Amino acid sequence: MLFNPFLKAPPAPLTFVTYTTVANVPNGINNFKFRLTNPNNEKIHETGLSAVEVKNNCFSNILIWKNVHFKTKGEHTITLYLSTESGFEPAGSAVLFIDDIPLNPHDM
């Protein structure tokens, strides 16, 4: 389960936080990474490999994304990838819609 604090944002450099909870993961050390792609499925950013010790088959993660440049309007995807014996497999995703939005919340 991957949560982001907003659904829609303007095309601009943004700093934001994602909150992730992953269940049904084997206990022990697990590796994961995040990838952000634009509407053309082109990689905008990919995090480095992170490791977590999983207990009770579940773990949580908070990630701060700093100064991510959203230049293309449309649906962007943040995907969590878990390491497997054969590589990385997607484990969940969330979408962000980049579009022109009013600067004044009362105009919405």
C-alpha positions as protocol buffer text, in pm:
chain_id: "A"
residue {
  index: 1
  type: MET
  ca { x: 0 y: 0 z: 0 }
}
residue {
  index: 2
  type: LEU
  ca { x: 157 y: 329 z: -111 }
}
residue {
  index: 3
  type: PHE
  ca { x: 16 y: 666 z: -6 }
}
residue {
  index: 4
  type: ASN
  ca { x: 104 y: 1011 z: -130 }
}
residue {
  index: 5
  type: PRO
  ca { x: -30 y: 1324 z: 44 }
}
residue {
  index: 6
  type: PHE
  ca { x: -183 y: 1478 z: -269 }
}
residue {
  index: 7
  type: LEU
  ca { x: -346 y: 1366 z: -590 }
}
residue {
  index: 8
  type: LYS
  ca { x: -293 y: 1667 z: -816 }
}
residue {
  index: 9
  type: ALA
  ca { x: -11 y: 1921 z: -847 }
}
residue {
  index: 10
  type: PRO
  ca { x: 115 y: 2183 z: -1094 }
}
residue {
  index: 11
  type: PRO
  ca { x: 406 y: 2116 z: -1332 }
}
residue {
  index: 12
  type: ALA
  ca { x: 694 y: 2247 z: -1118 }
}
residue {
  index: 13
  type: PRO
  ca { x: 977 y: 2126 z: -893 }
}
residue {
  index: 14
  type: LEU
  ca { x: 810 y: 1971 z: -588 }
}
residue {
  index: 15
  type: THR
  ca { x: 913 y: 1828 z: -253 }
}
residue {
  index: 16
  type: PHE
  ca { x: 672 y: 1575 z: -102 }
}
residue {
  index: 17
  type: VAL
  ca { x: 650 y: 1265 z: 118 }
}
residue {
  index: 18
  type: THR
  ca { x: 521 y: 914 z: 46 }
}
residue {
  index: 19
  type: TYR
  ca { x: 413 y: 669 z: 314 }
}
residue {
  index: 20
  type: THR
  ca { x: 436 y: 298 z: 238 }
}
residue {
  index: 21
  type: THR
  ca { x: 321 y: -15 z: 420 }
}
residue {
  index: 22
  type: VAL
  ca { x: 402 y: -353 z: 271 }
}
residue {
  index: 23
  type: ALA
  ca { x: 243 y: -676 z: 396 }
}
residue {
  index: 24
  type: ASN
  ca { x: 289 y: -1044 z: 310 }
}
residue {
  index: 25
  type: VAL
  ca { x: 667 y: -1004 z: 284 }
}
residue {
  index: 26
  type: PRO
  ca { x: 901 y: -1280 z: 405 }
}
residue {
  index: 27
  type: ASN
  ca { x: 1062 y: -1209 z: 741 }
}
residue {
  index: 28
  type: GLY
  ca { x: 1432 y: -1121 z: 734 }
}
residue {
  index: 29
  type: ILE
  ca { x: 1630 y: -867 z: 532 }
}
residue {
  index: 30
  type: ASN
  ca { x: 1443 y: -742 z: 224 }
}
residue {
  index: 31
  type: ASN
  ca { x: 1566 y: -497 z: -39 }
}
residue {
  index: 32
  type: PHE
  ca { x: 1347 y: -245 z: -218 }
}
residue {
  index: 33
  type: LYS
  ca { x: 1353 y: 71 z: -428 }
}
residue {
  index: 34
  type: PHE
  ca { x: 1109 y: 326 z: -567 }
}
residue {
  index: 35
  type: ARG
  ca { x: 1076 y: 448 z: -926 }
}
residue {
  index: 36
  type: LEU
  ca { x: 890 y: 758 z: -1045 }
}
residue {
  index: 37
  type: THR
  ca { x: 778 y: 758 z: -1410 }
}
residue {
  index: 38
  type: ASN
  ca { x: 606 y: 1017 z: -1630 }
}
residue {
  index: 39
  type: PRO
  ca { x: 295 y: 957 z: -1848 }
}
residue {
  index: 40
  type: ASN
  ca { x: 520 y: 810 z: -2121 }
}
residue {
  index: 41
  type: ASN
  ca { x: 651 y: 553 z: -1868 }
}
residue {
  index: 42
  type: GLU
  ca { x: 994 y: 721 z: -1879 }
}
residue {
  index: 43
  type: LYS
  ca { x: 1191 y: 713 z: -1555 }
}
residue {
  index: 44
  type: ILE
  ca { x: 1209 y: 1054 z: -1383 }
}
residue {
  index: 45
  type: HIS
  ca { x: 1380 y: 930 z: -1068 }
}
residue {
  index: 46
  type: GLU
  ca { x: 1477 y: 603 z: -905 }
}
residue {
  index: 47
  type: THR
  ca { x: 1591 y: 570 z: -546 }
}
residue {
  index: 48
  type: GLY
  ca { x: 1894 y: 373 z: -444 }
}
residue {
  index: 49
  type: LEU
  ca { x: 1856 y: 26 z: -302 }
}
residue {
  index: 50
  type: SER
  ca { x: 1728 y: 21 z: 56 }
}
residue {
  index: 51
  type: ALA
  ca { x: 1726 y: -270 z: 299 }
}
residue {
  index: 52
  type: VAL
  ca { x: 1485 y: -333 z: 584 }
}
residue {
  index: 53
  type: GLU
  ca { x: 1459 y: -608 z: 843 }
}
residue {
  index: 54
  type: VAL
  ca { x: 1106 y: -742 z: 818 }
}
residue {
  index: 55
  type: LYS
  ca { x: 930 y: -875 z: 1126 }
}
residue {
  index: 56
  type: ASN
  ca { x: 573 y: -1010 z: 1134 }
}
residue {
  index: 57
  type: ASN
  ca { x: 577 y: -1018 z: 751 }
}
residue {
  index: 58
  type: CYS
  ca { x: 523 y: -640 z: 729 }
}
residue {
  index: 59
  type: PHE
  ca { x: 724 y: -317 z: 706 }
}
residue {
  index: 60
  type: SER
  ca { x: 663 y: 55 z: 666 }
}
residue {
  index: 61
  type: ASN
  ca { x: 867 y: 328 z: 499 }
}
residue {
  index: 62
  type: ILE
  ca { x: 856 y: 707 z: 476 }
}
residue {
  index: 63
  type: LEU
  ca { x: 1034 y: 866 z: 181 }
}
residue {
  index: 64
  type: ILE
  ca { x: 1097 y: 1238 z: 130 }
}
residue {
  index: 65
  type: TRP
  ca { x: 1122 y: 1332 z: -239 }
}
residue {
  index: 66
  type: LYS
  ca { x: 1314 y: 1660 z: -273 }
}
residue {
  index: 67
  type: ASN
  ca { x: 1297 y: 1895 z: -571 }
}
residue {
  index: 68
  type: VAL
  ca { x: 1147 y: 1646 z: -816 }
}
residue {
  index: 69
  type: HIS
  ca { x: 1099 y: 1825 z: -1149 }
}
residue {
  index: 70
  type: PHE
  ca { x: 759 y: 1752 z: -1299 }
}
residue {
  index: 71
  type: LYS
  ca { x: 773 y: 1889 z: -1654 }
}
residue {
  index: 72
  type: THR
  ca { x: 510 y: 1675 z: -1828 }
}
residue {
  index: 73
  type: LYS
  ca { x: 140 y: 1707 z: -1755 }
}
residue {
  index: 74
  type: GLY
  ca { x: -56 y: 1389 z: -1698 }
}
residue {
  index: 75
  type: GLU
  ca { x: -52 y: 1079 z: -1481 }
}
residue {
  index: 76
  type: HIS
  ca { x: 282 y: 1004 z: -1313 }
}
residue {
  index: 77
  type: THR
  ca { x: 339 y: 678 z: -1125 }
}
residue {
  index: 78
  type: ILE
  ca { x: 541 y: 597 z: -814 }
}
residue {
  index: 79
  type: THR
  ca { x: 611 y: 224 z: -799 }
}
residue {
  index: 80
  type: LEU
  ca { x: 762 y: 24 z: -513 }
}
residue {
  index: 81
  type: TYR
  ca { x: 984 y: -263 z: -630 }
}
residue {
  index: 82
  type: LEU
  ca { x: 1084 y: -552 z: -402 }
}
residue {
  index: 83
  type: SER
  ca { x: 1397 y: -753 z: -468 }
}
residue {
  index: 84
  type: THR
  ca { x: 1343 y: -1118 z: -565 }
}
residue {
  index: 85
  type: GLU
  ca { x: 1573 y: -1397 z: -673 }
}
residue {
  index: 86
  type: SER
  ca { x: 1512 y: -1302 z: -1038 }
}
residue {
  index: 87
  type: GLY
  ca { x: 1541 y: -923 z: -1001 }
}
residue {
  index: 88
  type: PHE
  ca { x: 1292 y: -660 z: -890 }
}
residue {
  index: 89
  type: GLU
  ca { x: 915 y: -707 z: -896 }
}
residue {
  index: 90
  type: PRO
  ca { x: 656 y: -429 z: -858 }
}
residue {
  index: 91
  type: ALA
  ca { x: 478 y: -454 z: -522 }
}
residue {
  index: 92
  type: GLY
  ca { x: 249 y: -149 z: -536 }
}
residue {
  index: 93
  type: SER
  ca { x: 205 y: 194 z: -686 }
}
residue {
  index: 94
  type: ALA
  ca { x: 34 y: 530 z: -652 }
}
residue {
  index: 95
  type: VAL
  ca { x: -43 y: 798 z: -911 }
}
residue {
  index: 96
  type: LEU
  ca { x: 9 y: 1174 z: -915 }
}
residue {
  index: 97
  type: PHE
  ca { x: -175 y: 1392 z: -1165 }
}
residue {
  index: 98
  type: ILE
  ca { x: 31 y: 1685 z: -1288 }
}
residue {
  index: 99
  type: ASP
  ca { x: -181 y: 1959 z: -1442 }
}
residue {
  index: 100
  type: ASP
  ca { x: -247 y: 2330 z: -1421 }
}
residue {
  index: 101
  type: ILE
  ca { x: -433 y: 2402 z: -1097 }
}
residue {
  index: 102
  type: PRO
  ca { x: -550 y: 2730 z: -948 }
}
residue {
  index: 103
  type: LEU
  ca { x: -304 y: 2887 z: -707 }
}
residue {
  index: 104
  type: ASN
  ca { x: -587 y: 2997 z: -480 }
}
residue {
  index: 105
  type: PRO
  ca { x: -766 y: 2696 z: -319 }
}
residue {
  index: 106
  type: HIS
  ca { x: -1092 y: 2895 z: -323 }
}
residue {
  index: 107
  type: ASP
  ca { x: -1082 y: 2894 z: -707 }
}
residue {
  index: 108
  type: MET
  ca { x: -1110 y: 2515 z: -719 }
}
